[in-house]
Amino acid sequence: MTALKLRILFDGAMMGPGKAALLAGIRDTGSIAAAGRQMDMSYKRAWSLVEEMNAAFAEPLVARVRGGQGGGGAQLTEAGAEVLALYHEALRRAETAAAAPIAALEARLRQRQG
C-alpha cells in the first residue's frame, strides 16, 4: 500500500501523523490513557506528547476532565479540534497534489513476486 505521511515542522514544534492519531484517539475515547493504549503507547509517552502539543500552540489542544462518578478523562478543546481538522485538510491537499508524481514513482518500483 502506498501512503503519504505528512510531518509539519514549525520553528520549535512539530505536528505529524502520530500526534494527529493521538488527538483523534483522545477525541474518540475521552481518555489520554485509552488513546495511548490504542496506539500501543505508554500513558507516560501519550501524556508527554499532549504536554508538548499544549505548550507548542497558543491555546491548549487537550483539557483534562476532573474525576467524578465515572472518573476523570480528557477531551479536545475547540483549538484541538481545529488543529486536528487543519492537519487532516493539509494532508488531503498534499495527497491530491502529489498523486501523479507518487503514481509515477510507484510505476518505477521493482515488481514484487507474489
RAQUIWO-V346721 format. One record per residue. RES is the residue in one small letter. PHI is phi in degrees with one decimal (NA if undefined). D_LAST is the distance of its C-alpha to the last C-alpha in whole Angstrom. Layout:
BEGIN
res=[RES | RES]
phi=[PHI | PHI]
d_last=[D_LAST | D_LAST]
END
This chain:
BEGIN
res=[m | t | a | l | k | l | r | i | l | f | d | g | a | m | m | g | p | g | k | a | a | l | l | a | g | i | r | d | t | g | s | i | a | a | a | g | r | q | m | d | m | s | y | k | r | a | w | s | l | v | e | e | m | n | a | a | f | a | e | p | l | v | a | r | v | r | g | g | q | g | g | g | g | a | q | l | t | e | a | g | a | e | v | l | a | l | y | h | e | a | l | r | r | a | e | t | a | a | a | a | p | i | a | a | l | e | a | r | l | r | q | r | q | g]
phi=[NA | -94.8 | -144.6 | -101.8 | -110.7 | -114.5 | -120.4 | -103.4 | -100.9 | -98.5 | -71.5 | 88.5 | -150.9 | -145.2 | -132.0 | -146.1 | -63.5 | -67.9 | -66.8 | -63.4 | -64.4 | -64.5 | -59.8 | -62.9 | -64.1 | -64.5 | -58.7 | -78.9 | -104.5 | 73.1 | -152.3 | -68.1 | -62.1 | -65.7 | -63.1 | -62.4 | -59.9 | -59.5 | -101.6 | 55.0 | -121.8 | -67.9 | -59.1 | -58.3 | -66.9 | -61.6 | -63.7 | -61.8 | -66.5 | -62.5 | -60.8 | -61.6 | -67.3 | -60.5 | -75.8 | -77.3 | -97.3 | -61.7 | -124.1 | -60.0 | -93.4 | -129.8 | -118.0 | -78.7 | -109.3 | -65.7 | -63.2 | -147.3 | -61.5 | -92.5 | 90.0 | -86.4 | 179.0 | -150.3 | -147.4 | -71.7 | -79.2 | -58.8 | -64.0 | -62.6 | -63.6 | -68.4 | -61.7 | -63.0 | -63.8 | -65.7 | -61.0 | -65.0 | -67.0 | -62.4 | -62.9 | -60.0 | -67.4 | -64.8 | -61.0 | -64.6 | -67.1 | -96.1 | -57.4 | -65.9 | -65.2 | -66.1 | -62.3 | -65.8 | -63.5 | -62.2 | -65.8 | -89.2 | -68.8 | -66.0 | -70.3 | -84.2 | -83.3 | -91.7]
d_last=[14 | 17 | 21 | 24 | 26 | 30 | 32 | 36 | 38 | 42 | 45 | 45 | 42 | 38 | 37 | 33 | 30 | 31 | 35 | 34 | 32 | 35 | 37 | 35 | 35 | 39 | 40 | 38 | 39 | 42 | 42 | 41 | 40 | 38 | 36 | 35 | 34 | 32 | 30 | 31 | 33 | 37 | 40 | 41 | 38 | 38 | 42 | 42 | 40 | 42 | 45 | 43 | 43 | 46 | 48 | 46 | 47 | 50 | 50 | 48 | 45 | 45 | 48 | 49 | 51 | 53 | 53 | 55 | 55 | 51 | 51 | 50 | 47 | 45 | 45 | 44 | 47 | 48 | 47 | 43 | 42 | 43 | 41 | 38 | 38 | 39 | 36 | 34 | 36 | 35 | 31 | 31 | 33 | 31 | 28 | 29 | 31 | 28 | 25 | 26 | 25 | 22 | 21 | 22 | 20 | 17 | 17 | 18 | 15 | 12 | 9 | 6 | 4 | 0]
END
